[in-house]
Amino acid sequence: MNFPNANILEVDLTKGTIKKTILDGETHRLYPGGSALGTYILLKELKPKVDPLSPDNVLVLSVSPFTGLPIAGANRITVTTKSPLTNGIGDSQAGGFFPAYLKGNGWNALVFKGKAEKPVYLYIDGDKIELRDASKIWGEVTGEAERLIREDLGIEDIDIAQIGPGGENLVKFANIINMCNRANGRNGTGAVMGSKNLKAVVVKKKLGLKPADEENFKTLAREGVDRFNNSHGLQQLGEHGTNRGLISHHKNGFLATRNWISGYFPEGAENITGTTMTETILKKRDTCYACPVRCKRVVEIEGKVDPLYGGPEYETAAALGSYCGITNLETVAIANQLCNMYGLDTISCGATISFAMECFEEGILTKEDTDGLELTFGNDETLIKLIEKIGKREGIGNLLAEGSYRAAKEIGKGAEKYSMTAKKQELPAHMPQYKPSLGLIYAVNPFGADHQSSEHDPVLTLPPESQARKNLAMIGIYKGYDDNFELDDEKTRFAFNTQCLESTIDTLSLCQFLWGVATLYGPKDLVSLAKYGIDWDTSLYELMEIGERKVNMMRYFNAREGFTKEDDTLPERLFEPFKDGPSKGAALDREKYEKSKELYYEIAGWDKETGNPTEGTLKRLSLGWVAI
């Protein structure tokens, strides 16, 4: 086949101009969507060292050639930009229906440059595209903004990706959200959109991507449905959502609690788990385009929580729950709703608040600093008030809107040790003390701590005959382990190989809950999807190389910004033994971690002095065009 060209829509907000460009198929095959395509565009268009919140930054929304195919999990959108949170590459994915509709309108990527003179939103109906005045919508929370946009257009048959007041107010961890509950959450992408006076991107609902080989494609899709019906784990994902595993993390002693002081939350874990949510406040299970799993939570509490704003996922329940010592599910649901109304990443928001709570309890912050609020762990009222203050940048919220790393620097007095970040991004709720290879990835990952950038250690404890272990063997990982805690040479290779695989999955705009290792579809199914979906004769080797290429482009982007291996660090707290619970005494082994990190650089082909890609590695990955 000839690999499909990519249709790219370039919008210069300063000039108010819109133009279509074509990325040829040969080049598109090297960067076939998602963050690979986004990073490629940034490396071509963005000068080094620009202020992430200046008009000079570039914002890219991208899908893949697979987006919109009628199969489970082939429907994600990536936002790529220079991150105002990390000052490095920014990368974030979301699902819903917006990605399929964008592709149905004929577009692979949207590229935004400059800054509009006044607030605007972009409306896309195929090739009919216009920038429209958003002055009356600016300042509104996401639900009201959706209503006003529909009223302005006089059309209901649309989908909207937008920012809330958090993005407008340049909160460093603001997100871009579609359906008011599917978030491109991490790295502060919403702040970049806000800095450009861009309130929303609106697409007419259109589908139209048909498989190249419909018969074999239908067979592949049906196999996925059959596997789902026969998988207890995936059934649990559907029934209780991503939060199904919170209670097991707690029972093992590795549920991040009270700003990672502990991994044990006996007073509240049962209250905020997915099962409790299902039994109490769950209104329905929602889905993304063409997906049978329906893992998306929709909760309702009369007079308090509107189902429009979805419901807490695992990371949210932890960050706005156990991180902050909150034991009330209703409070967590209200906090989640506020984050979705204001357009705030729930992980960074909860983690930054838990940081502030510890500073308060340690006497570093006082009521004089906190607008009179008692920032104690477990204070439901304070949590809710702080989210609103952050979204509006009012009082103490103006400081916390910078994220915990910058807030700690401004506070001083030893506050830095309480900021649980890697590359200035707050840690998600998977603990390296339990999953040590994940700690390695948190440190080396170009866009900061992220739990979706590699496979997690427990999969290696499954029986060799399990499908997950067979899938790992396809990408060269054969060794199993009796427990999660080892971090040796083979575990380092596991981290690197699965990082390449997960990077491929993100590039192809696929859902990692359904495509990967311990999922609905394994590595060999990626090759089938390519053949039956778009008539792409590829191999697992080529696909893995695409993932590796993406990681190296991102690492190179950061090198241009001045990043080195000195930025590949973890919070000191991860190396300190827990003092209570089932995990008492557990800690990340510093010597093994440092040795593993040095080996990772060698495996990746990165300079051992700088930690950045060598010229040979870049040329091996067809990246010789970038300057050294």
ZAMARGU-4260 file (C-alpha; in steps of 0.2 Angstrom, whole numbers, plus 5000, padded with zeros to 4 digits):
<rodrens>
0) 5000/5000/5000 | 5004/5018/4999 | 5004/5024/5017 | 4990/5038/5019 | 4994/5056/5019
5) 4990/5066/5034 | 4978/5081/5033 | 4984/5094/5044 | 4974/5110/5048 | 4985/5125/5053
10) 4977/5139/5062 | 4987/5155/5065 | 4977/5164/5079 | 4987/5180/5078 | 4983/5182/5060
15) 4966/5174/5060 | 4971/5162/5046 | 4967/5144/5042 | 4976/5133/5030 | 4977/5115/5025
20) 4994/5106/5023 | 4998/5088/5018 | 5011/5077/5026 | 5016/5065/5013 | 5013/5046/5017
25) 5031/5041/5017 | 5035/5054/5031 | 5018/5050/5040 | 5023/5032/5041 | 5037/5037/5052
30) 5026/5047/5063 | 5009/5039/5061 | 4999/5050/5073 | 4997/5054/5091 | 5012/5061/5101
35) 5025/5055/5087 | 5016/5066/5074 | 5014/5080/5087 | 5032/5080/5093 | 5038/5079/5074
40) 5027/5095/5071 | 5034/5104/5086 | 5052/5100/5082 | 5049/5107/5065 | 5039/5122/5070
45) 5044/5127/5087 | 5060/5137/5092 | 5070/5131/5107 | 5068/5140/5124 | 5051/5149/5120
50) 5040/5153/5135 | 5027/5139/5135 | 5013/5152/5138 | 5019/5164/5125 | 5011/5166/5108
55) 5027/5157/5101 | 5022/5140/5108 | 5013/5128/5096 | 4999/5117/5102 | 4995/5101/5092
60) 4980/5090/5093 | 4982/5074/5083 | 4974/5057/5080 | 4980/5042/5069 | 4975/5033/5053
65) 4966/5020/5064 | 4955/5033/5073 | 4937/5030/5070 | 4938/5012/5065 | 4924/5002/5073
70) 4934/4992/5085 | 4937/4993/5104 | 4950/5006/5110 | 4954/5014/5093 | 4948/5031/5098
75) 4960/5042/5107 | 4967/5060/5104 | 4984/5067/5109 | 4988/5085/5114 | 5007/5089/5111
80) 5015/5106/5116 | 5029/5113/5126 | 5023/5111/5144 | 5021/5125/5156 | 5022/5113/5170
85) 5038/5104/5166 | 5046/5116/5153 | 5049/5101/5142 | 5039/5091/5130 | 5020/5090/5135
90) 5010/5075/5130 | 4992/5070/5135 | 4979/5058/5129 | 4960/5057/5130 | 4946/5046/5123
95) 4927/5049/5121 | 4919/5053/5104 | 4928/5069/5099 | 4943/5059/5091 | 4932/5049/5080
100) 4922/5064/5074 | 4938/5074/5071 | 4945/5061/5060 | 4927/5059/5052 | 4929/5077/5047
105) 4945/5072/5037 | 4958/5079/5049 | 4973/5070/5056 | 4980/5085/5066 | 4976/5103/5071
110) 4990/5115/5074 | 4988/5131/5083 | 5000/5145/5083 | 5000/5163/5090 | 4987/5171/5101
115) 4970/5178/5096 | 4966/5196/5100 | 4950/5191/5109 | 4943/5174/5115 | 4938/5163/5100
120) 4933/5145/5097 | 4936/5135/5081 | 4922/5126/5072 | 4925/5112/5060 | 4912/5105/5048
125) 4923/5095/5035 | 4932/5108/5025 | 4920/5122/5031 | 4931/5129/5046 | 4929/5146/5055
130) 4935/5155/5070 | 4920/5161/5080 | 4919/5174/5094 | 4920/5166/5111 | 4919/5182/5122
135) 4903/5178/5130 | 4908/5160/5133 | 4925/5165/5141 | 4925/5163/5160 | 4911/5150/5160
140) 4914/5133/5167 | 4914/5118/5155 | 4896/5113/5156 | 4889/5130/5154 | 4901/5134/5140
145) 4895/5118/5131 | 4877/5125/5132 | 4882/5142/5126 | 4892/5135/5111 | 4877/5124/5105
150) 4866/5139/5107 | 4878/5150/5097 | 4879/5138/5083 | 4861/5132/5084 | 4867/5114/5082
155) 4866/5100/5094 | 4875/5087/5083 | 4893/5093/5088 | 4906/5088/5100 | 4917/5100/5110
160) 4935/5100/5117 | 4937/5115/5128 | 4946/5123/5143 | 4938/5129/5159 | 4942/5144/5169
165) 4958/5135/5175 | 4965/5135/5157 | 4959/5153/5155 | 4968/5158/5171 | 4984/5149/5166
170) 4984/5136/5180 | 5000/5126/5176 | 4990/5109/5177 | 4975/5115/5168 | 4968/5102/5155
175) 4958/5101/5139 | 4942/5092/5141 | 4929/5085/5130 | 4911/5079/5135 | 4915/5089/5151
180) 4923/5073/5158 | 4936/5066/5146 | 4952/5075/5149 | 4969/5078/5141 | 4974/5080/5159
185) 4993/5080/5161 | 5007/5093/5158 | 4996/5109/5158 | 4990/5108/5140 | 4974/5118/5145
190) 4985/5133/5150 | 4993/5133/5133 | 4976/5133/5125 | 4971/5147/5137 | 4986/5157/5133
195) 4981/5158/5115 | 4963/5164/5119 | 4957/5148/5112 | 4941/5142/5122 | 4936/5127/5112
200) 4937/5116/5097 | 4920/5111/5090 | 4918/5097/5077 | 4902/5092/5068 | 4898/5074/5072
205) 4904/5064/5057 | 4910/5046/5055 | 4916/5037/5039 | 4932/5027/5042 | 4929/5010/5034
210) 4941/4995/5036 | 4951/4991/5021 | 4947/4972/5024 | 4930/4972/5031 | 4928/4953/5033
215) 4944/4950/5043 | 4942/4967/5052 | 4925/4961/5059 | 4933/4945/5064 | 4946/4954/5074
220) 4933/4966/5082 | 4922/4951/5087 | 4937/4942/5094 | 4939/4957/5106 | 4921/4956/5111
225) 4923/4937/5115 | 4939/4940/5125 | 4931/4954/5135 | 4916/4942/5139 | 4928/4929/5144
230) 4940/4940/5155 | 4936/4942/5173 | 4948/4957/5174 | 4941/4966/5160 | 4923/4963/5166
235) 4928/4970/5182 | 4935/4985/5173 | 4918/4988/5165 | 4908/4985/5181 | 4919/4995/5193
240) 4930/5006/5182 | 4948/5010/5183 | 4945/5012/5202 | 4942/4993/5204 | 4960/4991/5210
245) 4961/5004/5224 | 4957/4992/5238 | 4970/4980/5233 | 4983/4993/5233 | 4978/4998/5250
250) 4978/4980/5257 | 4995/4978/5250 | 5001/4994/5259 | 5004/5004/5243 | 4990/5016/5241
255) 4998/5033/5241 | 4991/5041/5257 | 4993/5059/5265 | 5005/5065/5252 | 5014/5048/5251
260) 5019/5048/5269 | 5010/5031/5270 | 5004/5017/5258 | 4990/5012/5270 | 4973/5021/5272
265) 4963/5010/5284 | 4951/5024/5289 | 4945/5028/5271 | 4950/5015/5257 | 4934/5005/5258
270) 4924/5021/5256 | 4932/5027/5240 | 4934/5011/5230 | 4926/5007/5214 | 4915/4994/5221
275) 4908/5007/5234 | 4905/5019/5220 | 4895/5006/5210 | 4885/5002/5225 | 4881/5019/5230
280) 4882/5034/5218 | 4885/5026/5201 | 4871/5032/5189 | 4877/5023/5173 | 4892/5016/5164
285) 4898/5027/5149 | 4909/5022/5134 | 4920/5029/5121 | 4917/5026/5102 | 4914/5008/5097
290) 4920/5001/5114 | 4910/4987/5123 | 4919/4989/5140 | 4910/5004/5146 | 4923/5008/5160
295) 4918/5027/5161 | 4910/5031/5177 | 4895/5043/5178 | 4889/5047/5195 | 4875/5057/5203
300) 4871/5065/5220 | 4855/5074/5219 | 4858/5093/5221 | 4877/5091/5223 | 4885/5081/5208
305) 4879/5082/5190 | 4881/5066/5179 | 4887/5078/5165 | 4904/5078/5174 | 4906/5059/5174
310) 4914/5052/5190 | 4931/5048/5198 | 4943/5037/5190 | 4956/5027/5201 | 4969/5041/5199
315) 4956/5054/5204 | 4949/5044/5219 | 4967/5042/5225 | 4973/5060/5222 | 4958/5069/5229
320) 4955/5055/5242 | 4969/5046/5250 | 4982/5058/5245 | 4973/5071/5255 | 4966/5059/5269
325) 4948/5061/5262 | 4937/5047/5268 | 4920/5053/5260 | 4916/5047/5243 | 4904/5061/5241
330) 4918/5074/5244 | 4929/5065/5231 | 4914/5065/5218 | 4911/5084/5221 | 4930/5087/5220
335) 4931/5078/5203 | 4916/5088/5197 | 4924/5104/5201 | 4940/5099/5193 | 4930/5095/5177
340) 4921/5111/5178 | 4936/5122/5180 | 4947/5111/5168 | 4960/5105/5181 | 4971/5089/5180
345) 4964/5079/5195 | 4981/5071/5199 | 4991/5087/5200 | 4977/5096/5208 | 4975/5083/5222
350) 4994/5080/5224 | 4997/5099/5225 | 4983/5101/5239 | 4990/5086/5248 | 5008/5094/5248
355) 5000/5110/5255 | 4991/5100/5268 | 5008/5093/5274 | 5016/5110/5274 | 5002/5116/5285
360) 5003/5102/5297 | 5022/5104/5298 | 5020/5122/5302 | 5028/5128/5286 | 5011/5136/5280
365) 5000/5145/5293 | 4982/5152/5292 | 4990/5168/5288 | 4996/5160/5272 | 4980/5150/5268
370) 4966/5163/5268 | 4961/5157/5286 | 4959/5139/5280 | 4963/5124/5290 | 4974/5114/5278
375) 4973/5098/5288 | 4973/5080/5280 | 4955/5074/5280 | 4947/5091/5279 | 4933/5089/5266
380) 4928/5108/5266 | 4945/5114/5264 | 4948/5102/5249 | 4933/5109/5240 | 4937/5127/5243
385) 4955/5125/5238 | 4950/5118/5221 | 4939/5133/5217 | 4953/5145/5223 | 4965/5136/5212
390) 4953/5137/5197 | 4951/5155/5200 | 4969/5159/5205 | 4962/5167/5221 | 4972/5169/5237
395) 4982/5153/5242 | 4975/5146/5225 | 4986/5158/5215 | 5001/5150/5223 | 4995/5132/5222
400) 4990/5135/5203 | 5009/5134/5200 | 5010/5116/5205 | 5018/5109/5220 | 5036/5110/5213
405) 5035/5129/5210 | 5025/5132/5226 | 5038/5123/5236 | 5052/5134/5229 | 5042/5150/5233
410) 5037/5144/5251 | 5055/5138/5255 | 5057/5133/5273 | 5061/5115/5268 | 5044/5113/5258
415) 5054/5106/5243 | 5055/5089/5251 | 5036/5088/5252 | 5033/5090/5233 | 5031/5073/5226
420) 5036/5077/5208 | 5047/5071/5194 | 5052/5084/5181 | 5040/5096/5191 | 5025/5085/5187
425) 5016/5077/5202 | 5017/5058/5204 | 5002/5047/5199 | 4995/5035/5212 | 5006/5020/5208
430) 5020/5018/5220 | 5038/5014/5215 | 5041/5006/5232 | 5029/4992/5225 | 5033/4994/5206
435) 5051/4998/5205 | 5053/4998/5186 | 5039/5011/5186 | 5050/5022/5197 | 5063/5021/5184
440) 5051/5026/5170 | 5044/5041/5181 | 5062/5047/5182 | 5068/5045/5163 | 5051/5048/5155
445) 5052/5064/5144 | 5036/5072/5150 | 5037/5068/5168 | 5030/5055/5180 | 5017/5045/5171
450) 5009/5028/5175 | 5004/5025/5156 | 5021/5025/5149 | 5026/5007/5152 | 5019/4991/5159
455) 5019/4988/5177 | 5029/4976/5187 | 5015/4964/5194 | 5012/4957/5176 | 5029/4948/5178
460) 5022/4938/5192 | 5009/4930/5181 | 5011/4912/5176 | 5021/4909/5160 | 5006/4901/5151
465) 4996/4917/5154 | 4992/4927/5139 | 5000/4943/5146 | 5017/4933/5148 | 5015/4927/5130
470) 5012/4944/5124 | 5028/4950/5134 | 5038/4936/5125 | 5033/4943/5108 | 5043/4959/5113
475) 5058/4950/5120 | 5053/4949/5139 | 5054/4931/5145 | 5059/4931/5163 | 5046/4930/5177
480) 5047/4935/5195 | 5040/4929/5212 | 5036/4946/5218 | 5036/4964/5211 | 5051/4971/5221
485) 5066/4966/5211 | 5075/4979/5200 | 5088/4970/5191 | 5095/4970/5173 | 5080/4961/5165
490) 5068/4972/5174 | 5077/4987/5167 | 5075/4979/5149 | 5057/4976/5153 | 5054/4994/5157
495) 5062/5000/5141 | 5054/4987/5130 | 5037/4990/5137 | 5040/5009/5136 | 5042/5007/5117
500) 5027/4997/5116 | 5016/5009/5126 | 5023/5023/5116 | 5018/5014/5100 | 5000/5012/5107
505) 4999/5031/5111 | 5006/5035/5094 | 4993/5025/5085 | 4979/5033/5096 | 4974/5017/5105
510) 4968/5014/5122 | 4981/5006/5134 | 4967/4998/5144 | 4963/4988/5128 | 4979/4987/5118
515) 4995/4981/5125 | 5001/4966/5136 | 4988/4962/5150 | 4974/4969/5139 | 4960/4964/5126
520) 4972/4965/5111 | 4991/4960/5111 | 5006/4965/5101 | 5002/4953/5086 | 4985/4961/5085
525) 4993/4978/5082 | 4999/4970/5065 | 4982/4963/5061 | 4974/4980/5065 | 4986/4988/5053
530) 4983/4976/5039 | 4964/4974/5040 | 4961/4992/5046 | 4971/5002/5033 | 4980/4989/5022
535) 4997/4993/5031 | 5009/4978/5029 | 5019/4981/5044 | 5028/4971/5057 | 5030/4971/5076
540) 5048/4977/5073 | 5042/4992/5064 | 5029/4996/5076 | 5041/4995/5091 | 5053/5006/5082
545) 5039/5019/5080 | 5037/5019/5099 | 5056/5021/5102 | 5057/5034/5089 | 5044/5044/5098
550) 5053/5043/5115 | 5069/5049/5107 | 5061/5063/5098 | 5054/5069/5115 | 5070/5066/5124
555) 5079/5076/5110 | 5066/5090/5112 | 5070/5091/5130 | 5088/5091/5127 | 5085/5107/5116
560) 5077/5115/5131 | 5093/5111/5142 | 5087/5095/5150 | 5100/5081/5155 | 5101/5066/5166
565) 5102/5077/5181 | 5083/5080/5178 | 5080/5061/5179 | 5076/5062/5198 | 5063/5055/5210
570) 5057/5062/5227 | 5068/5057/5242 | 5053/5050/5251 | 5052/5036/5239 | 5068/5029/5246
575) 5063/5031/5265 | 5055/5015/5273 | 5036/5016/5277 | 5033/5017/5295 | 5016/5008/5296
580) 5004/4996/5288 | 5007/4980/5278 | 5021/4988/5268 | 5030/4994/5284 | 5049/4995/5280
585) 5046/4995/5261 | 5056/5008/5251 | 5064/5009/5234 | 5081/5003/5234 | 5093/5018/5229
590) 5108/5007/5224 | 5097/4996/5213 | 5088/5011/5206 | 5104/5021/5201 | 5111/5005/5193
595) 5096/5002/5183 | 5095/5020/5177 | 5113/5019/5171 | 5109/5003/5162 | 5093/5010/5155
600) 5103/5024/5146 | 5114/5011/5138 | 5100/5001/5132 | 5091/5016/5125 | 5107/5022/5116
605) 5108/5038/5126 | 5125/5047/5130 | 5130/5041/5148 | 5136/5058/5153 | 5120/5068/5147
610) 5107/5055/5146 | 5102/5061/5129 | 5101/5052/5112 | 5117/5050/5103 | 5119/5054/5085
615) 5120/5036/5081 | 5104/5032/5090 | 5095/5046/5081 | 5101/5041/5064 | 5096/5023/5068
620) 5079/5029/5071 | 5078/5039/5055 | 5080/5055/5065 | 5096/5061/5057 | 5087/5077/5052
625) 5087/5084/5069 | 5103/5094/5074 | 5114/5088/5088
</rodrens>
